[in-house]
Amino acid sequence: MPQYKVPLREIRYVLHDVLRAEKHYRELGRDDVGTELIDGILDECARFAENVIAPTNEPGDRIGVRRTDDGRVITPPGYIEAYRQYVSDGWAALCGSPEFGGQGLPESFGAPVGEMLVTANMSWKLYSGLTDSAVLCLEEHASDELRRLYLPKLISGVWGGTMCLSESHAGTDLGIMRTRAEPDAGGSYRVSGTKIFITSGEHDLVENIVHLVLAKMPGAPSGSRGISLFLVPKFLPDADGRPAAANGVSCAGVEHKLGIHGSATCVMNFENSRGWLIGEPNSGLKCMFTMMNHARLWVGLQGLAQCEAAYQASVAYARERRQGRNSSGDGSAIADPIIGHPDVRRMLLTQKALIEGGRVLTYFAGMQMDRALHHADPAARELAGGLLAILTPVVKGFITDMSLECTSLAIQVHGGHGYVRETGVEQFFRDARITAIYEGANGIQAMDLLGRKVLGSGGALARQLGGVIGSFCERHSRSEELAEFVTRLTGLLKEWSEATESIANRAARDPDETGAAAMDYLQLTGYLCLAWCWSRIAAVSFAALHRGQGDADFHRAKLATARFYFARLLPRAETHLDALGAGARTLMELPAGHFAF
Ligand SMILES: Cc1cc2nc3c(=O)[nH]c(=O)nc-3n(C[C@H](O)[C@H](O)[C@H](O)COP(=O)(O)OP(=O)(O)OC[C@H]3O[C@@H](n4cnc5c(N)ncnc54)[C@H](O)[C@@H]3O)c2cc1C
């Protein structure tokens, strides 16, 4: 079975060298978050991830969750003990607001820590993942009274949070949901309905579960403009804030699914359950978007984490497995390690290039959240908010799509031994698969990027992102050694900007053009962003080599991987540009009845 080893050196390189985390935190007035603190936390978290969480991964997948006849959900062996330590060691409260008992580290810190814990065991980390998103939503939209009552318990991890949107007939289209909320005499509401696919809807890790439920009030406008958000606890807190009376919330079943077997995906019934309105009536989707935007970045991180786990297993196997002859051997052994075969190298380098570039992009997006929330300068806050808005669907959609490719390549590297269970890599593929579906399927992320963010802002957000990449190109335009990257990046940025304009013109005439272009636009934007990230990496590693600083082999490996990315993965951007240009007709001319005869 693969043994997860936290890539601490990679994570430190991205934080300290590429993204200059210390400078970032200083700019936010957080001089206390310096190198020593960052590295200390990373070291400690790596030990926790490798020694406590990772051992629960394989049994969790094999044994899965179990629902008892009386509706309780039992998590796999070891989950409770690991979760207790997660809470008692303070990991749950790491980025929580000090006002409610949190340790107050900036949100972006959740990225490296989250990556380690999700790579160690994605299913286990899902139990606390949505709690963090729920906390953000309550901090921003809940009344003071609700915040005082619920946030300390959620931030400490003693209670858990969920997001209850989906119904059997209402997934992407939440406007047609049926769950109802009727006002009651005490100023609260009575929520009734059935939600499906609720992650961590019921389980045995926490003493209470706080559901954030979308529902419609009587007389609400039809469609998505008539949805409100309610806080519905499993147990109603008593006068001392302790979980007391049951609140009509029950788990009617758990799903049996392709992957994330250790995560409870629940059918949840709400029967006249007492709930409290969050935000204004009928503004539930707006409030829920605070939670969903955070959760979308977090799902991108899940995709990245599965790639990392699969890549580590691939490299270890490719170094060990001997088949055939290649230029790495001298003929003395029975056969040569497959890592010497060009095609195996193609698979490994594809994983490496997508992961390491993707890590820079994901952490960068996390830092924009810090800046958007905490920067003293309103202009800097606005710029960061814009970048975060446009990058969120890219991180969610592009990185999770790439996780399907990388985890599939890991199976391919293992050959038939990857397809059977004993090597453990097929689990990464199965676990990664959901990341392209939940929190808004990737087709919806593509529409969000192109329709809402780019066209919806009249192109302003695209110009912001283009401006950031453009100034990097400008800054390095005279560097001879970076020319192999920056010249191509500059050219692609121009093509991307022109494609954006051309789609905007076409979409003004035919609304189908947006949907028809969206996925290729998402992929194109993803490849552009990764080209920018790899150019940044190249700039940092060239500089380190000139200074004779650090391990030269590490930096040479970065440059070799950057070259691989530009030569062998970036050409995919051209395909997406061509497809974008083909327009809607090629997708729409076939009548629905002609798809199968
Ligand atoms: C393991 C798991 C955990 C989950 N956890 C949660 C959770 O905690 N809380 C929660 O509320 N939900 C959860 N979900 C639900 C998940 O978010 C939905 O499955 C997802 O949003 C898609 O909805 P759907 O399955 O109904 O698919 P549909 O909405 O029926 O979509 C089917 C396909 O059609 C496409 N499509 C639909 N509408 C459009 C459109 N307008 N334009 C273009 N394409 C479109 C979609 O992209 C998709 O490819 C979970 C699901 C799973 C499987």
The ligand as an ORCA input file, in Angstrom:
! r2SCAN-3c Opt
* xyz 0 1
  C     -20.521     11.961     -2.758
  C     -21.380     13.179     -2.919
  C     -21.363     14.149     -1.933
  C     -22.187     15.277     -2.060
  N     -22.246     16.191     -1.031
  C     -23.217     17.145     -1.072
  C     -23.463     17.965      0.065
  O     -22.781     17.881      1.093
  N     -24.487     18.854      0.008
  C     -25.270     18.974     -1.099
  O     -26.197     19.770     -1.081
  N     -25.042     18.231     -2.201
  C     -24.046     17.314     -2.206
  N     -23.828     16.523     -3.302
  C     -24.609     16.772     -4.508
  C     -23.792     17.375     -5.632
  O     -23.447     18.699     -5.308
  C     -24.621     17.234     -6.918
  O     -24.579     15.860     -7.278
  C     -24.105     18.110     -8.031
  O     -24.298     19.471     -7.731
  C     -24.812     17.808     -9.362
  O     -26.214     17.726     -9.206
  P     -26.975     16.438     -9.760
  O     -26.273     15.238     -9.274
  O     -28.400     16.563     -9.452
  O     -26.763     16.505    -11.344
  P     -27.651     17.337    -12.381
  O     -27.904     18.706    -11.873
  O     -28.802     16.509    -12.786
  O     -26.618     17.454    -13.603
  C     -26.300     16.357    -14.465
  C     -25.339     16.857    -15.544
  O     -25.981     17.901    -16.301
  C     -25.192     19.089    -16.291
  N     -26.063     20.263    -16.172
  C     -27.116     20.419    -15.362
  N     -27.649     21.638    -15.504
  C     -26.914     22.284    -16.417
  C     -26.938     23.586    -17.007
  N     -27.848     24.483    -16.626
  N     -26.006     23.907    -17.924
  C     -25.064     23.018    -18.298
  N     -24.985     21.764    -17.782
  C     -25.886     21.402    -16.858
  C     -24.289     18.982    -15.065
  O     -23.083     19.687    -15.235
  C     -24.055     17.469    -14.980
  O     -22.980     17.125    -15.812
  C     -22.980     15.432     -3.214
  C     -22.958     14.455     -4.227
  C     -22.194     13.336     -4.072
  C     -22.255     12.277     -5.139
*
